[in-house]
Structures are given as structure tokens and as C-alpha cells.
Amino acid sequence: MNEINLYVEDSGERLDRYLADEIPELSRSRIQSLIEQGCVQVNRQPCASKKIAVQAGDYIVINIPDAEPLELQPENIPLDILYEDEHLIIINKPAGLVVHPAPGHPNGTLVNAVLAHCPNLPGIGGIQRPGIVHRLDKDTTGAIAIAKTEQAHQHLQAQLKAKTARREYLGIVYGVPKTESGTIDLPIGRHPVDRKKMAIIPVEKGGRVAVTHWQVKERLGNYTLILFQLETGRTHQIRVHSAQDNHPIVGDPLYSSARSLGVNLSGQALHAWRLRLQHPLTEEWVEAIAPLPEEFLKLLEVLRRRNS
């Protein structure tokens, strides 16, 4: 149990907002949860309302329970680390590695690997777990950031929400776009029939805003190497948008038909190539570039040779 003591100097601000400003390492939702759990006292009396206004001279005590133990076990899975310090870690995820446990994948995930690499990872959101900031599909390779502290987790998520973090992907698609660049702005939601897939779903029917910018990097006969930049981060976003644009990602088992190219791909030819974000403590820019995996490079070589 960790105890924080505060003396209020100015009056009028709502309790949860005041605490969020005074304790930046805790998110506002986490503070609200602590209030609801009876972990906050004002003038030595338990306070269950987040809306009360604090007064000058108030004495506030916050008791932060120890993080709930995580049932997952650390696993010694090798990690390709692109950047690491005491606040965050950026990993080059290989194909086939699931980011977090889910039905059908109870272990052997990136989360298990990070727990082994960072045995003293603190509680984030009240649970002792790695701070997954964003996700990559199982067979999408490349850079993924994980926060090591709650403050870093909150800061990095805010960057994604404000669209200041930059996430760039390289993908090989079927076909040849008619223009050199463009933007796909179509909402995405769960497929109404196939629950494994996502689809273009109107916002009024539950779809969420999804925006993908793209730019042609290299034309390869009837295939194209494209640089994608995410403005939002919906599940399968690039894969769904590319398929909707009639240029599905090569090797995508859900959104494109299988066609042999002479390269045995583990999954879709989509790679999170560059991740650029502000450091959660110093606010200096951190940029991590994940080298293209061997399968991707081999596919490029085959397509270039065919097109020469």
C-alpha cells in the first residue's frame, strides 16, 4: 500500500481534477476508480464523490493499493529491442507473435516475453502488467511501444489520441494505384457475419472513424510497395482500407485471395517500419526504425527481378 498526502492551497477545483493535476503519474480514470473504492480521504473522512470541490486547507490522503498480481507467467522469449530506458521499451515484433493473451493464445505472447525481460514492472491501471500502448496483428511485424510506468502509459496514449505520434508502415499490395498518394477515410467496425474480420461500417451503425494516408514508394509490375501512415489505430485498419481500395495486402489471409508469388510468407506483407513519439519524461523525440524482415525483403527481390 502506497500513501500520498496532500495539503490543498487553492479552493474550487473538483476533487478528481485536482488530484490528476497533483499526481500526474496516475490517470484521471485511475483516480476516479480510487475514489469509488474508498481509497481517498478528505480531512480524515472517506470521500466517495469525485465531484466535490476541494477547499484551501483541506488535507487529502490517497491510499494506493498494491497492484493486483498478474496470473500470466514470464516466458523467456527473445526480444529484438529497438529502444529502451526506464520509462519505455520499443520492440521489433516478429511475425507469428501475438501481442497479448486472447482466446486460443493463453501464453507465448509479447506480454509474457516483456514480463520476463522487465521482472520489476510496476502496476499500470491497478494491475501488474506491461503497459501495451498500441497493438500489432499477429502476423504484422515491426515496431511496437510498451510503457514501463503508468505515467509513461498515460503520456503515450495521449500522443496517439492527439495524433502527434507518427506510425508508418510499409506494405506490398496487389495492383497499381492510379495516383501517387491518397487518404482513405472510412469508418471500421466488426464484420456483421464473420466475427474474425473487420469491415467498413457506417458510424451510425457502430463503426469508428478510421483514417489512413498512403504514398507509393515503388511500382513493381502488378504490385506496389506503399508507405502507410496511420492517423487512427483501428483493428486491421490498413488491411481493411487497402482491401476496400481494391489493393489488398499481399499474403493477407483474411482480406485477399491467396496467390503464389514464389515466396512462402508467414502472413501479410505489412511491416510497422517507423515509430516516432515524444519521450514521456523529457518530451524529446524518439524515433525507432524496425528493419524489414527477411520474408519481406525476399518478396521485394522476387518482384523486382520479375519487373526488370
QUIWOKA-V225071 format. One record per backbone hydrogen bond with DSSP energy under -0.5 kcal/mol. CO is the residue of the C=O (numbers start at 0). NH is the residue of the N-H. Records with the same first field share a line. If there is no record, write none. Layout:
# QUIWOKA-V225071
CO->NH  NH
This chain:
# QUIWOKA-V225071
1->63
3->61
5->59
7->56
12->53
13->17
14->18
15->19
16->20
17->21
18->22
22->25
26->30
27->31
28->32
29->33
30->34
31->35
32->36
33->38
34->37
38->62
39->46
40->42  60
41->44
44->41
47->49
48->51
49->15
51->14
53->11
54->57
57->7  59
58->42  43
59->5
60->40  62
61->3  63
62->64
63->1
67->127
74->76
75->77
78->80
79->81  91
82->89
86->147  148
87->84
88->145
89->81  82
90->92  143
92->141
93->96
95->97
97->109
98->110
101->104
104->101
108->112
109->113
110->114
111->74  115
112->116
113->117
117->120
123->126
125->67
126->123  128
129->131
130->146
136->139
137->95  96
138->140
140->271
141->92
143->90
144->132  133
145->88
146->130
147->121
148->152
149->153
150->154
151->155
152->156
153->157
154->158
155->159
156->160
157->161
158->162  163  164
159->162
164->166
165->167  275
166->229
167->272  273
168->227
169->270
170->172  225
171->249
172->223
179->215
181->213
182->184
183->185  211
186->200
187->207
188->198
192->194
193->196
196->190
198->188  200
201->204  206
202->205
207->187
209->185
210->230  231
211->183
212->228
213->181
214->226
217->224
219->221  222
221->174
222->219
223->172  225
224->216  217
225->170  227
226->214
227->168
228->212
229->166
233->236
235->239
236->240
237->241
238->242
239->243
240->244
241->246
242->245
247->173
248->251
249->268
250->252
251->255
262->264
267->269
268->171
269->140
270->169  272
271->142
272->289
273->167
274->287
275->165
276->285
278->282
283->278
285->276
287->274  289
288->290
292->296
293->297
294->298
295->299
296->300
297->301
298->302
299->303
300->304
301->305
302->306
303->307
304->307
